[in-house]
Amino acid sequence: MSVRIVIADDHEIVRQGVRRILETHPEWEICAEAENGQKAVHLARELKPDAIIMDVSMPVMSGLEATREISNLDSNIPVLVFTMHESANVAESARKAGARGMVTKSEATRDLIFALEHVLRGGTFFPSGENRTA
């Protein structure tokens, strides 16, 4: 059975890049894409994916607000925040919103697959190095 993933980012080129990175795992399926946080929440409710990769800065509803709503809706859907912001404050805000991890866009090639594998197994992945598997 495939792992169903939603990619939420307001830039199509970023969504395409993430898709290309994730295609290296044949068992992973991109089941939907969202260009804003509100659509990501809708897709989480409708599709119940196995994971969501969520940008922070998006129109209509931010990724952090969407993460909070998704976590309240279904805490079994791990959200991996994917952001250009390299800050401990953003990581802490993501954690408080219910995200299971965070990867900076500048480290995507190195960390995205590892981080996604980690959160899919029930662990966390944050830049602080406090990564653990449940």
C-alpha positions as CSV (number, residue, x, y, z in Angstrom):
1,M,0.0,0.0,0.0
2,S,1.3,3.4,-0.9
3,V,2.0,6.3,1.5
4,R,-0.3,9.2,0.5
5,I,1.3,12.7,0.8
6,V,-0.1,16.2,0.3
7,I,2.2,19.0,-0.7
8,A,1.2,22.5,0.3
9,D,3.1,25.5,-1.0
10,D,2.0,28.6,-2.8
11,H,4.7,28.3,-5.5
12,E,4.1,25.7,-8.2
13,I,7.8,25.4,-8.9
14,V,8.5,24.4,-5.3
15,R,5.6,21.8,-5.4
16,Q,7.1,20.4,-8.6
17,G,10.6,20.2,-7.0
18,V,9.3,18.5,-3.9
19,R,7.4,16.0,-6.1
20,R,10.6,15.2,-7.9
21,I,12.5,14.6,-4.7
22,L,9.7,12.3,-3.3
23,E,9.4,10.4,-6.6
24,T,12.7,8.6,-5.6
25,H,10.4,6.6,-3.2
26,P,8.1,4.5,-5.5
27,E,5.8,3.6,-2.5
28,W,5.1,7.3,-1.9
29,E,2.2,8.9,-3.8
30,I,1.5,12.6,-4.1
31,C,-2.3,12.4,-3.7
32,A,-2.9,16.2,-3.9
33,E,-1.4,19.7,-3.9
34,A,-2.5,22.9,-2.2
35,E,-1.5,26.4,-3.0
36,N,-2.7,27.8,0.4
37,G,-3.3,26.7,4.0
38,Q,-7.1,26.7,3.7
39,K,-6.9,24.2,0.8
40,A,-4.5,22.1,2.8
41,V,-6.9,21.9,5.7
42,H,-9.7,20.9,3.2
43,L,-7.6,18.2,1.6
44,A,-6.6,16.8,5.0
45,R,-10.2,16.6,6.0
46,E,-11.3,15.1,2.7
47,L,-8.3,12.7,1.8
48,K,-6.9,11.9,5.3
49,P,-3.3,11.6,3.8
50,D,-0.5,9.8,5.6
51,A,1.5,13.0,5.8
52,I,1.5,16.7,4.7
53,I,4.5,18.8,3.7
54,M,3.5,22.4,4.6
55,D,5.0,25.7,3.6
56,V,4.8,28.4,6.3
57,S,4.2,31.6,4.3
58,M,1.1,31.1,2.1
59,P,-1.9,33.2,1.2
60,V,-5.5,32.9,2.6
61,M,-4.3,30.9,5.7
62,S,-0.7,30.5,6.8
63,G,0.9,27.1,7.0
64,L,1.2,27.4,10.8
65,E,-2.5,28.2,11.1
66,A,-3.3,25.2,8.8
67,T,-1.0,23.0,10.8
68,R,-2.8,23.9,14.0
69,E,-6.2,23.2,12.4
70,I,-5.0,19.9,10.9
71,S,-3.5,18.8,14.3
72,N,-6.8,19.6,16.0
73,L,-8.7,17.8,13.2
74,D,-6.6,14.6,13.2
75,S,-3.5,14.4,15.2
76,N,-2.6,11.2,13.3
77,I,-1.7,13.1,10.2
78,P,1.9,14.2,10.6
79,V,2.7,17.7,9.3
80,L,6.3,18.4,8.2
81,V,6.8,22.2,7.9
82,F,8.9,23.1,4.8
83,T,10.1,26.7,5.0
84,M,12.7,29.2,3.8
85,H,12.8,30.6,7.3
86,E,15.9,29.3,9.1
87,S,15.0,30.4,12.7
88,A,14.6,28.8,16.0
89,N,11.4,30.9,16.5
90,V,9.8,29.4,13.4
91,A,10.8,25.9,14.5
92,E,9.2,26.5,18.0
93,S,6.1,28.0,16.4
94,A,5.8,24.9,14.1
95,R,6.2,22.6,17.1
96,K,3.5,24.5,19.1
97,A,1.2,24.4,16.1
98,G,1.5,20.6,16.1
99,A,4.0,20.0,13.4
100,R,6.1,16.8,13.8
101,G,9.1,18.3,12.0
102,M,10.6,21.1,10.0
103,V,12.9,21.2,7.0
104,T,14.4,24.3,5.6
105,K,14.2,24.7,1.8
106,S,17.9,25.3,1.7
107,E,18.4,21.8,3.2
108,A,15.7,20.0,1.2
109,T,17.9,17.9,-1.0
110,R,19.8,16.6,2.1
111,D,17.0,16.4,4.7
112,L,13.5,16.1,3.2
113,I,13.3,12.4,2.6
114,F,15.0,11.5,5.9
115,A,12.7,13.9,7.8
116,L,9.6,12.5,6.1
117,E,10.6,8.9,6.8
118,H,11.2,10.0,10.4
119,V,7.7,11.6,10.9
120,L,6.0,8.7,9.1
121,R,7.5,6.3,11.7
122,G,6.1,8.5,14.5
123,G,9.2,10.5,15.2
124,T,10.0,14.1,15.0
125,F,12.5,16.1,13.0
126,F,13.6,19.6,13.9
127,P,16.8,21.5,13.0
128,S,17.8,21.7,16.6
129,G,19.0,18.1,16.4
130,E,16.4,16.8,18.9
131,N,15.1,14.2,16.4
132,R,13.7,11.1,17.8
133,T,11.6,8.1,16.8
134,A,8.6,7.2,18.9
